[in-house]
Amino acid sequence: MRKLVTGLAFVGSVLVLMVLGAYLLVPREPAPAYAQSSPAPIVTSKAMQVAAVATANGAELDTSKAVVATIQTTIVTTATVTYEATNDGTNWTALTCYPLGTTTGASTATASAMVRCNVSAIQKIRARISAWTSGAVTVYGTASSASAPWGGLASVN
């Protein structure tokens, strides 16, 4: 039985086959246009307040490598949660966030909510319980380096 392919090699992006004494050139397919050229996004999640029953600063969420953060706040009964940001770890300022499905920003929550915040160039955020009367407050935060698929957060901060 005679071999059909007697030699093969890549020359640049072309596969060269020797088939029955003749050369056959087969171009390599280019990478698909949708191939991801950047690394996977960095995602950080943290419990910022867990069943808290008093005013408290809560845990800080590192957003130094993030572009956007989401914060899920659950308030059972009566409390106010203030979203805040810092770059020096000492001085905190109100952070305007946007409840999902709205374009009206707020830096506080008095009822359970899921908000999205622009944290580009912000080192840390927190969800401080600034007022508490009764009940429990739980807050979870997630920060991501991935930008929004529509090009970012418009008119945030």
N, C-alpha and C positions, 0 to 999 in steps of 0.2 A: 504494500500500500504506500503510495507516494504522499509526502507532506504537502499541504496546500500553502501554508505560511512558512517560509524559510527564514524570515528575519523580521524584526520589528524594532523601532526606536522612536523616541520623541525628538523632534527638532523644533525647539521653541514650543509653540502651542499646537503643532501638527504631528499626528501619529503617522509614521512612515512604515508601511507594511510591504514586505517582498512576497508577492503571491505569484507562484508559478513563473518566477523569473521576471516579473514586471513589478514596478513600484506602484503602490496605491497610497494616496495622500488622504488622510482623514483629519479634518480640523477638530480640535478640542472644543466642546461647547463652552461658551462663556458662563460665568456664574449668573444665576438668576438675578434680575434687577431688584427683587425684593429681599435679597440677602442682607442680614443685619451686619453692618460694618462696625458698629459701636459695641462696647461691652454691655452686659446685662445691667439693668438698673439696680442701684443700691436702695434697698428698702429696710427701714428700721421701724419696729413697733414697740410700744411700751404702755404699760398700765400707768397712767398719770395720777389717778385717784382711784382708790378701791373702797367702796362702801364707806366713804368718809362721812362723819357725823359732826363736823365742826369746821370752822374756817381753817384753811390750810393752803400752803403754797403748792404742795404736791410734787411729783417727780418731774424732772426736766427731760424733754425729748431732744436729742441731738439732731439738728437739722443742717449741720455744717456742709454736708454733701448733698443736700436735698434741694428740690425746686418747689415742691408742693407737699403739703401735709393735710391729712384728713383727721378730724377729731370727732369721736363719737361720745357725746355727753348724755348720761342718763341721770335725771334728777327726779327722785321720788319725794314728793311733798314740796318743801319750800327752800330754795337756795338760789344763789347767783354765782355763776362761774364766769370768770374774766379770763379771756385768752390774752397771753402776754408773750413778748419776745425780748431777747437780749443778745448783745454781741460781746459783752464783757463779763457776763455771769453775775453782775452785781446790780446794775441798773436795768429795770424792766419797764417796758412801755406797752400800752394796749396794742393788740394785733387785730386788725380787721379781717374777719373771716366771712365766708358766704355760705349760708345754709344751702344744701344741695337743692337744685331746682329753682333757686331765686337769684336775683341780681342785686339784692339789698344786703349790704354788708353790716356786720355787727361785731363788737368786741366782747359782748357778754351774752350769756344764755340764762334764762330763768325757767326754761322747760327743756325736756329732752330734745336733742338735735344732733344732726350729722352735718359738719361744716367742712369747707375746703379753704385752706389758707395758702397764700403765696409766701414762701419762706426762702426765696432766692436771696443769698447774701445775708442770711440770718443764722447765727450760731446755734441758738437753743430757743425752744418755746416751752410754755407751761400753761396749765389750766388751773388757775388759782381760785379756790372757793373764797370769794370776797365777802359773801354774806350767807348766813345759814340760820334757819329757824327750826326746821325739823326734817326728818327723813334722811336718806342716804344719797350720796353723790358718787358716781363711778364714771371715770373718763379714760378712754383708750385713744392713743394717738399713733398714726402711721405717717412716716415721712418717706418720700421717694425722690430719687434723682431723675426719674423719667418725666419728661415734659408731657403736657396734655396733648392728645393726638390732633387737636385742632390748632396747635401752635402755641399754647400757653394759656394763662389766665388773663383774660382781658379786664382792664380797669380794676385791678386788685391793688390795694394800698396806694 
